[in-house]
Amino acid sequence: MFVGDSLSLNMWESLSCMIHASLPNARTKYVRARSWPCQSICLQDYGVTLYMYRTPYLVDIIQENVGRVLTLDSIRAGNAWKGMDVLVFNSWHWWTHTGAKSQGWDYIRDGSSLSKDMNRLDAFNKGLNTWAKWVDNNVDPAKTKVFFQGISPTHYQGQEWNQPKRTCSGEAEPLSGSIYPAGSPPAAAIVNKVLMTMKKQVYLLDITTLSQLRKDAHPAAYGGGGGTDCSHWCLPGLPDTWNQLLYAALIM
């Protein structure tokens, strides 16, 4: 099961396509729940099901009298994640969204404190620690392997790769070398710190730097949806590499 936001969906779609390419004649069944959070593809000849559970913040958004409240110490959705052989978690992309039309909540609840907003990195840190406690309390490592899909970068700001007047749109070549000029995003340091404090083993699928170098790999203006998308990834494309790394980690 992939658990997270649209970058999790990107990786889930990639893996589904890669398996279908290898097994084009396998019987498959696609199921999308009426309540949108979960969808799945079952490979009926092999007893394998790939689930995608959408929860952009991992922690809950709870409807209160004031509106939608991002609740940093609550994970009610976790019951749906239990019993999986492999869990691949991801979050961060939506924590950066601001404004009533873009962000998925109206208020943030931090314990007894209710606020209109707070530092997004602090909020992410608190939410990720809640997720870490959920994993420590609910996952049996003998039955379930847990991964955290590393921070997926965006390429809207060309100054990050020393081309200040550019975005990803029209980029046709990756950056050369193995170092991204702007360095690692701050959210990656939070992920590393939280994983180090956990009691249960979680494997970091560290795709950040290799993805930063792929400024050419976004749908940009070619996705057909209007606008310039420099945050998601073309398929086939970079998420296939993420899944190859996931496969390598599973069989090591």
C-alpha positions as CSV (number, residue, x, y, z in Angstrom):
1,M,0.0,0.0,0.0
2,F,1.2,3.5,-0.9
3,V,0.0,6.1,1.6
4,G,0.3,9.8,1.0
5,D,-0.3,12.5,-1.6
6,S,-0.2,12.8,-5.4
7,L,3.5,11.9,-5.4
8,S,2.5,8.5,-3.9
9,L,-0.1,8.3,-6.6
10,N,2.6,9.0,-9.2
11,M,4.7,6.1,-7.8
12,W,1.7,3.7,-7.5
13,E,0.7,4.4,-11.1
14,S,4.3,3.8,-12.2
15,L,4.5,0.5,-10.4
16,S,1.1,-0.6,-11.8
17,C,2.2,0.2,-15.3
18,M,5.6,-1.5,-14.9
19,I,4.0,-4.7,-13.7
20,H,1.4,-4.6,-16.5
21,A,4.2,-4.2,-19.0
22,S,5.9,-7.4,-17.6
23,L,2.6,-9.3,-17.3
24,P,0.4,-7.9,-20.2
25,N,-1.9,-10.9,-20.2
26,A,-2.4,-11.2,-16.4
27,R,-6.0,-10.8,-15.2
28,T,-6.4,-7.6,-13.3
29,K,-9.2,-5.9,-11.3
30,Y,-9.3,-2.2,-10.6
31,V,-11.4,-1.0,-7.6
32,R,-12.0,2.6,-6.5
33,A,-13.8,3.1,-3.2
34,R,-16.8,5.3,-3.2
35,S,-15.0,7.3,-0.5
36,W,-12.1,8.5,-2.6
37,P,-9.2,7.8,-0.2
38,C,-8.5,4.3,-1.4
39,Q,-8.1,2.6,-4.8
40,S,-6.5,-0.7,-5.8
41,I,-5.3,-2.9,-8.6
42,C,-5.4,-6.7,-8.0
43,L,-3.3,-9.1,-10.1
44,Q,-5.7,-11.9,-9.8
45,D,-3.4,-14.7,-11.1
46,Y,-0.8,-13.8,-8.5
47,G,-2.7,-12.9,-5.3
48,V,-1.1,-9.4,-5.3
49,T,-3.0,-6.2,-4.7
50,L,-1.5,-2.7,-5.0
51,Y,-3.3,-0.2,-2.9
52,M,-3.2,3.6,-3.0
53,Y,-4.5,5.4,0.1
54,R,-4.7,9.2,-0.3
55,T,-4.0,11.2,2.8
56,P,-1.7,14.2,1.9
57,Y,-0.7,15.1,5.5
58,L,-0.7,11.5,7.0
59,V,-2.4,13.1,10.0
60,D,-6.1,13.8,10.0
61,I,-8.2,16.7,8.8
62,I,-11.2,16.7,11.2
63,Q,-14.4,18.7,10.6
64,E,-15.1,21.0,13.6
65,N,-17.4,23.9,14.1
66,V,-14.8,26.3,12.8
67,G,-14.2,24.3,9.6
68,R,-11.6,21.8,8.4
69,V,-9.0,21.3,11.1
70,L,-5.6,19.8,10.4
71,T,-5.0,17.9,13.6
72,L,-1.3,17.2,14.2
73,D,-1.7,14.5,16.8
74,S,-4.4,12.4,15.2
75,I,-4.2,9.5,12.7
76,R,-7.7,7.9,12.6
77,A,-7.1,6.8,9.0
78,G,-4.3,4.4,10.2
79,N,-6.8,1.5,10.7
80,A,-6.9,1.1,6.9
81,W,-3.1,0.7,6.7
82,K,-2.9,-2.3,9.0
83,G,-2.2,-5.8,7.7
84,M,-0.2,-4.9,4.6
85,D,3.0,-6.7,3.6
86,V,4.6,-3.5,2.5
87,L,3.7,0.1,3.4
88,V,5.3,3.1,1.4
89,F,4.5,6.4,3.1
90,N,5.0,9.9,1.7
91,S,4.2,13.4,2.7
92,W,5.3,17.1,2.3
93,H,4.0,18.3,-1.0
94,W,0.7,19.6,0.4
95,W,2.2,21.1,3.5
96,T,3.6,23.9,1.4
97,H,0.2,24.9,-0.1
98,T,-1.1,28.3,1.1
99,G,-4.4,30.1,0.7
100,A,-8.0,29.1,1.1
101,K,-8.3,27.6,-2.4
102,S,-5.0,25.6,-2.3
103,Q,-4.5,24.3,1.2
104,G,-6.7,21.4,2.4
105,W,-7.6,22.9,5.9
106,D,-8.9,26.0,7.5
107,Y,-7.2,25.7,10.9
108,I,-4.4,23.8,12.5
109,R,-4.8,22.1,15.9
110,D,-1.6,21.5,17.9
111,G,-2.8,19.8,21.1
112,S,-5.2,22.2,22.7
113,S,-4.0,25.1,20.6
114,L,-6.1,26.1,17.5
115,S,-4.5,28.5,15.0
116,K,-5.1,29.9,11.6
117,D,-1.6,29.0,10.5
118,M,1.9,28.1,11.8
119,N,5.4,27.5,10.4
120,R,4.9,24.8,7.9
121,L,8.1,23.0,8.7
122,D,7.2,22.9,12.4
123,A,3.8,21.6,11.5
124,F,5.3,18.9,9.2
125,N,7.7,17.9,12.0
126,K,4.9,17.5,14.5
127,G,2.7,15.6,12.1
128,L,5.5,13.3,11.1
129,N,6.3,12.5,14.7
130,T,2.6,11.5,15.2
131,W,3.0,9.2,12.2
132,A,6.2,7.8,13.7
133,K,4.4,7.0,16.9
134,W,1.7,5.3,14.9
135,V,4.2,3.1,13.1
136,D,6.0,2.2,16.4
137,N,2.7,1.3,18.1
138,N,1.0,-0.5,15.2
139,V,3.5,-2.2,12.8
140,D,4.9,-5.7,13.3
141,P,8.3,-5.7,11.4
142,A,8.0,-9.5,11.1
143,K,5.0,-9.0,8.9
144,T,5.2,-5.6,7.4
145,K,8.1,-3.8,5.7
146,V,7.8,0.0,6.0
147,F,9.3,2.6,3.6
148,F,9.3,6.3,3.6
149,Q,9.4,7.8,0.1
150,G,11.8,10.6,0.4
151,I,11.0,14.3,-0.3
152,S,10.1,14.8,-4.0
153,P,11.4,18.2,-5.3
154,T,9.9,20.8,-7.5
155,H,11.5,22.8,-10.3
156,Y,9.6,26.1,-10.4
157,Q,12.6,28.2,-9.4
158,G,15.4,28.1,-11.9
159,Q,17.8,29.9,-9.5
160,E,18.0,26.5,-7.7
161,W,20.1,25.2,-10.6
162,N,21.7,28.5,-11.5
163,Q,19.2,29.5,-14.3
164,P,17.1,32.1,-12.6
165,K,14.9,32.9,-15.5
166,R,13.8,29.3,-16.1
167,T,11.3,26.8,-14.8
168,C,11.1,23.1,-15.7
169,S,9.0,24.0,-18.8
170,G,10.9,23.2,-21.9
171,E,13.8,21.5,-20.0
172,A,15.0,18.5,-22.1
173,E,18.2,17.5,-20.2
174,P,18.9,16.6,-16.6
175,L,21.6,18.4,-14.6
176,S,25.0,16.8,-15.0
177,G,27.0,15.6,-12.0
178,S,25.6,14.4,-8.7
179,I,25.2,17.6,-6.7
180,Y,22.1,19.9,-6.8
181,P,23.2,23.6,-6.5
182,A,20.4,24.5,-4.1
183,G,21.2,21.7,-1.7
184,S,18.8,19.4,0.1
185,P,15.3,20.8,0.9
186,P,14.7,21.5,4.7
187,A,11.9,18.9,4.8
188,A,14.4,16.1,4.1
189,A,16.3,16.9,7.3
190,I,13.1,16.6,9.2
191,V,12.4,13.2,7.7
192,N,15.9,12.0,8.5
193,K,15.6,13.2,12.1
194,V,12.2,11.6,12.7
195,L,13.2,8.3,11.3
196,M,16.3,8.2,13.5
197,T,14.1,8.5,16.6
198,M,11.8,5.6,15.7
199,K,11.9,2.2,17.5
200,K,10.6,0.3,14.5
201,Q,12.8,0.0,11.3
202,V,11.7,2.2,8.5
203,Y,13.7,2.3,5.2
204,L,14.2,5.7,3.7
205,L,13.8,5.5,-0.1
206,D,16.1,8.5,-0.6
207,I,15.0,9.7,-4.0
208,T,15.5,13.4,-3.3
209,T,18.9,14.3,-4.9
210,L,18.4,12.0,-8.0
211,S,15.0,13.6,-8.5
212,Q,16.4,17.2,-8.1
213,L,18.8,16.5,-11.0
214,R,15.8,15.6,-13.2
215,K,14.5,19.1,-14.0
216,D,13.6,17.6,-17.4
217,A,11.3,14.9,-16.0
218,H,8.1,16.9,-15.2
219,P,4.8,17.0,-17.3
220,A,5.3,20.8,-17.4
221,A,3.2,22.2,-20.2
222,Y,2.8,18.8,-21.9
223,G,0.4,17.2,-19.4
224,G,-2.7,18.4,-21.1
225,G,-4.2,19.8,-17.9
226,G,-3.2,23.5,-18.4
227,G,-0.6,25.4,-16.5
228,T,2.9,24.3,-15.9
229,D,3.4,21.3,-13.6
230,C,6.9,21.2,-12.2
231,S,6.1,19.1,-9.2
232,H,4.7,15.8,-10.6
233,W,6.5,13.5,-12.9
234,C,6.0,12.0,-16.4
235,L,5.1,8.4,-16.8
236,P,7.0,6.5,-18.0
237,G,9.8,8.4,-16.3
238,L,11.5,9.1,-13.0
239,P,9.0,7.3,-10.7
240,D,10.0,4.1,-12.6
241,T,13.5,4.6,-11.1
242,W,12.0,5.1,-7.7
243,N,10.2,1.7,-8.1
244,Q,13.4,0.0,-9.3
245,L,15.1,1.2,-6.1
246,L,12.1,0.0,-4.1
247,Y,12.4,-3.4,-5.7
248,A,16.2,-3.5,-5.0
249,A,15.5,-2.7,-1.3
250,L,12.8,-5.4,-1.0
251,I,15.1,-8.2,-2.3
252,M,18.3,-7.2,-0.5
